[in-house]
Amino acid sequence: MEATLRPGYNCAHFLCDAWLEETGCDISPVLACFLAPVARRTAHHGLTRGLRRLPAPVGPCVVLWRRGGAAPHVGLYVRGRVLHLTNNGPVRQLLAVAKVGYDSVRYYAPR
């Protein structure tokens, strides 16, 4: 999947595009809190209204990474790897590699 790099495009936009391509469903309304620019991006409790937390990754699912002092990051877990947008563009990585440097990694599925 290629990222449509436009002003304000971030990892959440990429996730929405990838989810739509993978499943045919639009999850952008659920991820509204993430679609803001990085400085205003939040992972708040309202997110749980549209997503349910999973104990482990199951494809496809949303991956939410967090680390202190940084904006949350999201990606798509599918076919045993994580597809997400980095500063260098889209990457598809093993979960163990994608988790490096983050304090918390959680998995979610749309309700």
Protein Blocks (a to p, Z undefined) as FASTA:
>chain_A
ZZdddehiafklmmmmmmmmmnopafklmmmmmmpcfklgccdfklmmmpccdfbdcddd
ddddddehiacdddddeehiacdddfkbpcdddfklmmgopabdcddddZZ
